[in-house]
């Protein structure tokens, strides 16, 4: 039986492609539910969970909910994005540790923003151009995301904690929260 796959339109002309409006930013994270969108790359879960703990410990964020995509190299499916948008107040997506997963992490962030959910996407700095290209393709060339120092997949848990700590100020800035 032949299966069909959803493809991204590289022209950026799909419906809503020129919507570059950010969702309303929270003034504070106090009590807000954190969505953590894991793309299945090695250490993505560790990085996201550490960021969630830091946001809870230092900024009063509420519970965190971990979601996992089917495949790292494509945007999350609409059903998952809709579920996330219904269940959380803001999202962190991670991690772009290769070209296609960096682009998909940025795409996920844009798709969640278009659903009204403030989102900070994380790629790795080696694949920053892939994330920037996806933002342009999706009609949101100024979409702000964070590029963590590459690599991520091969790091120890202590190194992941360091990456999370380093990322935190930029993620807060992207979300519009003052430290």
Secondary structure, 3 states (H helix, E strand, C coil): CCCCCCCCCCCCCCCCCCCCCCCCCCCCCCCCCEEEEECCCCCHHHHHHHHHHHHHHHHCCCCEEEEECCCCCCCCCHHHHHHHHHHCCEEEEEEECCHHHHHHHHHHHHHHHCCCCEEEEEEEHHHHHHHHHHHHHCCCCCCCCEEECCCCCCCCHHHHHHHHHHHHHHHHHHHCCCC
